[in-house]
Amino acid sequence: MSTPQPPGAVLQHTGRPREEDIPTRKRMSLWDHVKWLVLLAIVWLVLVFSLMGDNPLIGFLDACRMELGLASWVWALFAAEFLHQLHFVISERSARYSDSGLSRYGLIRRWPTCTCINSPAAMYSFAWRTAAR
């Protein structure tokens, strides 16, 4: 049996919190985290297969070993993007990391996430309006 509520006590619905009140970054889907990593891996594989196509005597493993040195720029971009996504994952889960020193002291500010900005002209006018405040 439940305890009856007094007639004056009404449960209040608070609703969804505003985005400014959420201490962490908004969570992204898995695809948003890995799409650039997948693209860079595909670029590297295309380079490997193009090396194999140039010389039919080169096998797949030999082409991979050669492309590790020849296409090191792809791996540098892959590592940078991996660190970038790692930053996002930690920021989505840790309020303390999400509100770290740069945003706390006003050196950078959190831009609102808005899906209505689709064109560069709209982004420019949005940035111009927010900078004028």
ABEGO torsion letter per residue (X at the ends): XBBBBBAABBBBBAEBBBAAABABBBBBBAAAAAAAAAAAAAAAAAAAAAAAAABAABBAAAAAAAAAAAAAAAAAAAAAAAAAAAAAAAAAABAAAAABAAAAAGABBBBBBBAABABAAAAAAAAAAAAAX
